[in-house]
Amino acid sequence: MKFDRRLFINFDWMLLLVVLGISLIGLLNIYSTGFNQVYAKQEFLYVKQIQWIVIGLVFMTAAFCVDYRFISRYAYLIYGCSIVLLVIVFFYGYATRGSQRWILLGGFSFQPSELVKLTLILALAKYFDHHRRNEFYRLRDLAVPFVITLAPFLLILKQPDLGTAMILLIIFFSLILFIGVHWKSLAWSALVGLVLIPAGWFLLKDYQKDRIMTFVNPESDPLGAGYHVIQSIIAIGSGGMTGKGFLKGTQTQLRFLPERHTDFVFSVFAEEWGFLGGMVLLVLFLSLILWGLKIALHARDYNGTLIAVGITALIFWEVVINIGMVLGILPVVGIPLPFLSYGGSSMVVLMTCVGLLMNVSMRRFILQP
Amino acid sequence: MTEIRNQLNGHETSALHRRFKIMLVIVVAALSLLALRMWYLQVIEGEELKQKSENNSIRIRKIKPMRGLIMDTHREVLVDSQCSFDVLFVPGRTRNIQSVFDQLGSLYQDASLNFDREVFTPGRLRPFVPIRLERNVSREKLAIVETHTLDLPGVTVDVVPVRQYLGGEMMAHLIGYTGEISPEELDKDESETYTSGDLIGKSGIEKYLDPYLRGKSGIEQVEINVLGKEVRVLGKEDPEPGYNVVLTIDALLQKVAWEALAGKPGAVVAMDPRDGSVLALVSSPAYDPTLFNGGISQEDWKKLSGDPFHPMEDRAISGQYPPGSTYKMIVAAAALQEGLITPETSFVCNGSYELGNRTYRCWHKGGHGRISLHRAIVQSCDVYFYNVGKLVGVDKLAEYARRFGLGAPTGIDLPREKNGMIPTREWKQMRYKEPWQIGETISLSIGQGYNLVTPLQLVTAYSALANGGVVWRPRLIKQIEAVDGQVIKSFAPERKSVVPVSTGVIEQLKKALWGVVNEEGGTGRAAQRKDADVAGKTGTSQVISLPNNEKTRKSKYIPSRFRDHALFTCFAPVHNPEIAIAVVAENAGHGGSAAAPIARKILDAYFDRKKSPGKKPPVVISDHRMEHQGLLH
């Protein structure tokens, strides 16, 4: 790959600025969650989060340096490797809180299910690029990509990690809606889905059933699963228009809020920075998503478009589902808030995703050699 | 060509644009929905929710569980829990900390409010982390605090279960003690089930069985009004009391052993050779475990850790002593089994043994004359065993010692057990980079030299001899049961190995051990009992000529530190043994005169009670029994 001056000129500074802005807000927020805590290990989470951001930036750079068409050539191989990692987790992974999600890689614990989000997008983008059709796709055309999605979906569901598994399905559906599906096929899928939901209910773990039940009626179990949502709503609401101020969120500092640094980070932020702060964050996310769509629209080729759409869909749905759940309008499933939730794997993978977006963005004018 | 293929045709482009428009609409709609919801919660409902959060309208209170009881083998309660009341203070609930304290002081009507002022230095103050002002307050003070909650913002009362160590010092090492979980322990906690303020076992059984004993905290969710008063309990999850533990320990024997040691440094272990159950496990001197309740004071800690007799050390499982003449049984067993000697083999003892240019003395300066195995054991003739040990050799000796369970942890269910030491040629080469000297084998044959055993290892080895060869893993815990008596886990006796010694040899040795206690000239006659045939062996281990006389060991026993340790180990009745005992009395002189009488007292207690089983054991500690449960409700 020759260096092309246009690569630098076309570098997507806007994308970098938005992502850095959101990550910085996330960092301040994690500092706040650890500020008033008894556990020493929580107090210094923000230091670790800085490490993750730096590592993420390295991966981001790597992801935009190599031409995405080159990466895409190995998309199936990369996807295969990530599935192997999931299988390793299945047999040798270690568990915390009853869920086996992590493997140790050179002293770091790493969550392959996060990585699969990206590799699935790459694999599906390649598949749909190779099997382009001028008319709408029918069910039989979707069999192979569905299997590609189903394999990691089942492995992750077994861990169990309902949230991440669902995200994979959502990525799949977002992409097939984007490429266009025949209405009959859609109707059939919807019908099968409707039949499967009651069947799936029996496959859910008790705590997962609890969460869905408490979503329907949070007051039914104020001490258990509903407690999270009630406290989250109190935290967010009590922030009011301008918030209680940095490090002054009583809900957070009093430890009423559960999972403060992971799934419920947004509640912490909204309590301390109020409606205005929340809006700033939402606008930043909106710009990120719209920017991603713009990149998709102007991509050099169809493969680039599909990659950008997949990544943007991933970020969009994670933001909507996470914030929706802490606001009490969606059931509580463990989905992190991109760039704000504490977590190394999620941060590094998302940064890599953004790197790929930049990749597609800055190569839009370059002819293929 | 590829270029063209990748370009989008006009039809596709317009379709793409349409889809992007749809996506745009979805994105904007979804994020607007979130924004609307935030507007509703933060701006419309904001004031109300702010009120709720300010009042902390819902407050979660942790209810600490009752820790499980610990009982002896006859279900006599050794450790119990009772409630104590602590006064807490949450700095973030008031603006003027000093006025709260002045108020509290005047309500108490004495200004003796003794709290640690250091925690109030600005840097260390965490507004919402409660500070424990006073522990275990009296009922009067409790009433004052409870009735004046309005005048004392931030001051609350916490109900804390406190351990009652009914056995006191005599059980201190065995039972251990509890304390508030430390930040280090919290960091190490992998199960993530402990939270700060929890009680955790710090040593002994309390530590070893902590997961069973601790129980599960309950939660109470209380609605509180603006004035800080509880309005109603919204929900409650009762705490689950910890499981009760039944030990194999016999409190009576424990007490007799403790009293026989009379506070002097030493250790006693008694075991049932039929199944390895530990009947008594005493280390002396000891400490008062209640000192640790609610955190030990600096002063007490200094006193304990600075004591030259090391009261915190559990000598029964981590005291390492040269076995002295008690080791001769291993030497004899090895020699007989290997066919190096027969019971008739005799040597002449004229008071000393020459090897090269060194002289090794027998304890009996006059010498024992020509002597064979049986009498050599009875009279504990050193010269006889110098000869036998030389025949066997260091590595063969080590092999037999190991098979009897010496020189390795026994695997008892207690933390911090020590290994002991059984030397071999290879070990010395590795450790000192020097070859083994034959003279060292000579010292070894009478249990001096590098050899080190713990009292628990010694009793395990003699139990194996007593029961015909089975080495048991010492069994200290009988079972763990729920409050309703349902057995959660029972601990079956565990056979570790069988010693490679024939029954004939074992019988021969047992006969000799019986002679030690009962025959004319035997060294262990102080343990003789008419109605129970006791078999035993004395031992006297030299402190001064220890080759590995490390500095620490030296400085440890400043007074009388050059005196020998007295050892005695025995079992009874000789033909069907029910109890084996090992006694170590530090710096007390001869095994026969200093240690054997201690064993005798324990044997008396054991067999006397057996004779009159209807008699209740003397109230060793107190008469608390099973009725002490669920005190919280």
Chai-1 contact restraints between the chains, C-beta under 6 A:
chainA,res_idxA,chainB,res_idxB,connection_type,confidence,min_distance_angstrom,max_distance_angstrom,comment,restraint_id
A,N36,B,R126,contact,1.0,0.0,6.0,A-B,restraint_1
A,N36,B,F128,contact,1.0,0.0,6.0,A-B,restraint_2
A,V38,B,V129,contact,1.0,0.0,6.0,A-B,restraint_3
A,V38,B,S196,contact,1.0,0.0,6.0,A-B,restraint_4
A,A40,B,P183,contact,1.0,0.0,6.0,A-B,restraint_5
A,K41,B,D187,contact,1.0,0.0,6.0,A-B,restraint_6
A,F178,B,R19,contact,1.0,0.0,6.0,A-B,restraint_7
A,P222,B,L234,contact,1.0,0.0,6.0,A-B,restraint_8
A,P222,B,G235,contact,1.0,0.0,6.0,A-B,restraint_9
A,L223,B,Q221,contact,1.0,0.0,6.0,A-B,restraint_10
A,L223,B,G235,contact,1.0,0.0,6.0,A-B,restraint_11
A,I234,B,L49,contact,1.0,0.0,6.0,A-B,restraint_12
A,I234,B,K52,contact,1.0,0.0,6.0,A-B,restraint_13
A,I234,B,S53,contact,1.0,0.0,6.0,A-B,restraint_14
A,I236,B,L41,contact,1.0,0.0,6.0,A-B,restraint_15
A,G237,B,L41,contact,1.0,0.0,6.0,A-B,restraint_16
A,G237,B,Q42,contact,1.0,0.0,6.0,A-B,restraint_17
A,G237,B,E45,contact,1.0,0.0,6.0,A-B,restraint_18
A,G237,B,G46,contact,1.0,0.0,6.0,A-B,restraint_19
A,G237,B,L49,contact,1.0,0.0,6.0,A-B,restraint_20
A,S238,B,L49,contact,1.0,0.0,6.0,A-B,restraint_21
A,S238,B,K50,contact,1.0,0.0,6.0,A-B,restraint_22
A,S238,B,S53,contact,1.0,0.0,6.0,A-B,restraint_23
A,G239,B,Q42,contact,1.0,0.0,6.0,A-B,restraint_24
A,G240,B,Q42,contact,1.0,0.0,6.0,A-B,restraint_25
A,G240,B,G46,contact,1.0,0.0,6.0,A-B,restraint_26
A,G240,B,K50,contact,1.0,0.0,6.0,A-B,restraint_27
A,M241,B,V43,contact,1.0,0.0,6.0,A-B,restraint_28
A,T250,B,S53,contact,1.0,0.0,6.0,A-B,restraint_29
A,Q251,B,S53,contact,1.0,0.0,6.0,A-B,restraint_30
A,Q253,B,F128,contact,1.0,0.0,6.0,A-B,restraint_31
A,L254,B,F128,contact,1.0,0.0,6.0,A-B,restraint_32
A,F275,B,M38,contact,1.0,0.0,6.0,A-B,restraint_33
A,F275,B,Q42,contact,1.0,0.0,6.0,A-B,restraint_34
A,F275,B,V43,contact,1.0,0.0,6.0,A-B,restraint_35
A,G278,B,M38,contact,1.0,0.0,6.0,A-B,restraint_36
A,L282,B,L31,contact,1.0,0.0,6.0,A-B,restraint_37
A,L282,B,A35,contact,1.0,0.0,6.0,A-B,restraint_38
A,L286,B,L31,contact,1.0,0.0,6.0,A-B,restraint_39
A,I289,B,V27,contact,1.0,0.0,6.0,A-B,restraint_40
A,L297,B,F20,contact,1.0,0.0,6.0,A-B,restraint_41
A,D301,B,N6,contact,1.0,0.0,6.0,A-B,restraint_42
A,V320,B,A30,contact,1.0,0.0,6.0,A-B,restraint_43
A,I323,B,L34,contact,1.0,0.0,6.0,A-B,restraint_44
A,L327,B,R37,contact,1.0,0.0,6.0,A-B,restraint_45
A,I329,B,R37,contact,1.0,0.0,6.0,A-B,restraint_46
